[in-house]
Amino acid sequence: MNSSLVKIDTVLVGDANGDGFVNNSDVTAIYNYLTDSTVYPLNSFRSADTNNDGIVDFTDAVNIYNYLNGQLAGFYDL
């Protein structure tokens, strides 16, 4: 019998600092990363890229902010 293992990585979109929650700390994490990525690396680039365009920029931070304030229902469906 041939058995194989499959590894599945889950991503919480918006959780830029990797703490398991989407909150204002994630907005700060993106801002810090964009101002000095050598001092403030992102824990999860995939989580920080809220619009799935392949880059992390201020738009992603604004998306998280808008999500937290009820102005955005979710990510990737912008």
C-alpha positions in Angstrom: 0.0 0.0 0.0 1.4 3.4 -1.0 0.7 6.2 1.4 1.7 9.8 1.1 1.5 12.8 3.3 0.3 16.2 2.2 1.2 19.3 4.0 -1.4 22.0 4.0 -0.4 25.5 5.1 -3.2 27.7 6.3 -3.0 31.5 6.0 -5.1 33.9 8.0 -5.2 36.8 5.5 -4.7 40.1 7.3 -2.6 38.6 10.2 0.6 40.3 9.1 2.4 39.8 12.5 1.5 36.2 12.8 -0.2 36.3 16.2 -3.3 34.5 15.0 -5.5 37.6 15.1 -6.4 40.4 12.6 -6.2 43.6 14.5 -4.5 47.1 14.6 -1.1 45.4 15.4 -1.2 44.0 11.8 -1.6 47.5 10.4 1.4 48.6 12.4 3.4 45.6 11.3 2.9 46.4 7.7 3.7 50.1 8.2 6.9 49.2 10.1 7.9 46.7 7.4 7.4 49.3 4.7 9.4 51.9 6.5 12.3 49.6 7.4 12.0 45.9 6.4 15.5 45.1 7.8 14.4 46.0 11.3 10.7 44.9 11.0 10.4 41.8 8.9 6.9 40.4 8.3 6.1 37.1 9.9 3.9 36.2 7.0 4.1 37.9 3.6 1.2 35.9 2.3 -1.0 37.0 5.2 -0.1 40.6 4.8 -0.9 40.7 1.1 -4.6 41.4 1.6 -5.5 42.0 -2.0 -3.4 39.1 -3.4 -1.5 41.3 -5.9 1.9 39.8 -4.9 3.2 42.8 -3.1 2.7 44.2 0.4 2.1 48.0 0.4 0.1 50.6 2.2 -3.0 49.4 0.3 -2.8 46.2 2.4 -2.6 48.2 5.6 -5.6 50.3 4.6 -7.5 47.2 3.7 -6.9 45.8 7.2 -7.9 49.1 8.8 -11.1 49.2 6.7 -11.9 45.6 7.6 -11.5 46.3 11.3 -13.8 49.3 11.0 -16.5 47.4 9.2 -15.9 49.1 5.8 -14.6 46.0 4.1 -16.3 42.6 4.4 -13.3 40.5 3.7 -10.1 40.2 1.7 -9.4 39.2 -2.0 -12.9 40.2 -3.0 -12.1 43.9 -3.4 
